[in-house]
Amino acid sequence: MCDDDRLEAFKTLMHKWLPPDIKYPIEHDALTEDGTPVLFCCLLNIPRLFRFNNGLILHRKIGKVIAFDFQLEMLERYLGDRAEVMVFCFKEVMEWLFPGE
């Protein structure tokens, strides 16, 4: 998952969201059409998650987080109702990215 090409291939599974906006006041990797910030959290980066959560609180927004199934409980407990957590099955993604390995 740390390989840039494979990570980009994985991101193609995502919805057709808008690219990140450097002027947007909340840490994010994409935006939905209605301006909801989206954070890709499959490679858990605690400082980015912390900034995302604090931005949601500060700006009174609801966000979306993309993660793996094994991260769901922790993310839901941390983010509460401030973000919808959308998950992918880790095993299935690894089989898709690394067929036959």
N, C-alpha and C positions, 0 to 999 in steps of 0.2 A: 504494500500500500504506500510505501514511501517513494516508489518509482513514479516520477512525474507523468510519464505516458500512461501508466496504468491508473493513476489517480484521475487523470483527465478522462480516460475511458469510463471510469466509474461515475464521474460527474455527468456524463451523457445520459445516464439512467434517470437523472433528475428531470423534473418538469422543465418546461421552457420558460424559466424565470429570466428576469432582466439581470444584466451584469451589475456588479457592485458599483456604487456611486461614492466616490471619495469624499463628497461633501455631506453624505448622510451622517447624522450624529451618533449612530450606533454601529458597533463592530458587526460586520456581516460579510457574507460571500456572494449573496445575490439578493434581489428584491422581487417580490411578487408584483403582479400588475397593479395591485392596489397599494403598493408601497410597504408591505410587510417585510421586515428584515428576516433573512434566512441565513443560518449558520450551519456549515458542514462540520459536523463534530465527530466524524468517524475516526480521525486521528486526534484523539482528545488532547486539546491544548488548553490547559487550565487557565492561563492568563487571558486568552481570547474568550473563553466561556464566561469568565468573571466579568470582563468588559461588556460582553453582550448582555448578560443578566443585569448589570448595573445600568446600562443604557436603556433597557426595557423599563426598568423601575423609574429612572429619571425622566424619561420621555413618555411614560404611561402608555406604552405600546405592548402589543402582543406579538410574539415572533414565532418562527418555525425553526426547528432544529432537526437536522438529518443525522442519524446515528445508526449504530448497529444494535441488534436485538439485545445483546448482553449489556448494553449501556443504558437501556430504557429506564430501569428502576432508579438508578442514581440520578439521571437527568430529570426525571419527573419529580423526584424528591427535592432536588436543588432548585429547579425553575418554577415549580408549582404550576399555577394557572397562567403564568406569564408567557408560556410558549407551548405550542403543539409539538410533540416529539414524533417524528416519522422515522420508522426503522426499516432496515434491510436485514435479512438473515445473513449473518456473517459467513456461514458455511457455503451458502449458495453464491454469494459474491466472490468468495475465494475460488470456488470451482469455475466461475465464469471468467475471472481474471487470469487464472493459472490452470487452464485445462490440461489434464493428463499429468500434472505434477504431484 
